């Protein structure tokens, strides 16, 4: 019994912990197959969209603009876009 209550406490605290801008940046860059040194005009901001905390990660590479919305708790990519500059 003690074990189950501690595991549920730990999973609820994990759910309440933000992944951090550094981790969100890595997720977006890895998805694009790029490194931080390759891109320009990089930004990563914590925001709330439709009641969900997200990291908005934006950067440019070559002739393209990349934009990612990443769940601030799970790190899941909620939306990604690659547009010609």
Residue pairs with C-beta under 8 A, 6 or more apart in sequence:
15 73
16 73
17 73
18 46
18 53
18 72
18 73
19 27
19 55
19 70
19 72
19 73
19 74
19 75
21 44
21 45
21 46
21 55
23 75
24 44
24 55
24 57
24 68
24 70
24 72
24 75
25 36
25 42
25 44
25 55
25 57
27 57
27 68
27 70
27 75
27 77
28 44
28 57
28 59
28 66
28 68
28 70
28 77
28 80
29 35
29 36
29 39
29 59
31 68
31 77
31 80
32 59
32 61
32 66
32 82
34 59
34 61
36 42
38 61
39 59
39 60
39 61
39 66
40 59
40 60
40 61
41 58
41 59
41 60
42 58
42 59
43 56
43 57
43 58
43 59
44 55
44 56
44 57
44 58
45 55
45 56
46 53
46 54
46 55
46 72
47 53
47 54
47 55
47 56
48 54
49 69
52 71
52 72
52 78
53 71
53 72
53 73
54 69
54 70
54 71
54 72
54 78
55 68
55 69
55 70
55 72
56 67
56 68
56 69
57 66
57 67
57 68
57 70
58 65
58 66
58 67
58 68
59 65
59 66
60 66
60 85
62 85
63 84
63 85
64 82
64 83
64 84
64 85
65 81
65 82
65 83
65 84
65 85
66 80
66 81
66 82
67 79
67 80
67 81
67 82
67 83
68 77
68 79
68 80
68 81
69 77
69 78
69 79
69 80
70 76
70 77
70 78
71 77
71 78
